[in-house]
Amino acid sequence: MVIKALILDFDGTIVREDISDLLCDLVGKRAESEVLNRDFQQGKLTGLQGLVRRINFLKGLSVDQIREVVAKEDYLRDGAIELLKFLKTHGIICIIASGSIVPLLELYREKLGANYVVGSKPLVENGFIMGISEADYSGPDFKVRDSAVILDRLAIPHSSVVAIGDSLADRGIFELSAKSIAINPKPGIEQYADYIIHDDLSKAIPILESLMEAAPSQMPPHTA
């Protein structure tokens, strides 16, 4: 398999914590954010309603405040830096795809050396978050749609794409990709993953190497 791009989820995958909850804590809305996120993960909320509500908790928060949170503790999962170095060494495009806000994702893109981010795009004026609506998204499956736009622009076929995620919210990017890896999978997503790893993102590297070297009939199941 020729791997040209990797789509990488953010919360629970690149980072250990849900950073949106930490940001909501700054405005006294962490508990409400955690409830909305849990309801979404359990299928009680569908579409963009819960995500929009969570992001609108952040109205009035500054980009500088977001930067300060990340500067104190980046919450990176073990192996994240090693994985991104591997991608860069092999010329593999990295797309960070998440429901988190783009100002936050850009900080991690720069830190890790990823190529692109796909995320929620709230209105930002004079460095402050002003809010977001469902109309600001390309659709409920924006992670898939917006990632596909990048792949199409780069002329990268889906047969050359791998995805890594941790929850059912990542099912779309798994289906967009030729191969998928679930890390510390939350209930339900494991059935859509070709491989499962635990705790350390660098465990994805030998899987990627085997995919790059092996013919389709030689690709064994892998759990780490």
Secondary structure by P-SEA (a helix, b strand, c coil): ccccbbbbbccccccccaaaaaaaaaaccaaaaaaaaaaaaaccccccaaaaaaaaccccccaaaaaaaaaaccccccaaaaaaaaaaaabbbbbbcccccaaaaaaaaaaaccccccccccccccccccccccccccccaaaaaaaaaaaaaaccccccbbbbbccccaaaaaaaccbbbbccccccccccccbbbccccccaaaaaaaaacccccccccccc
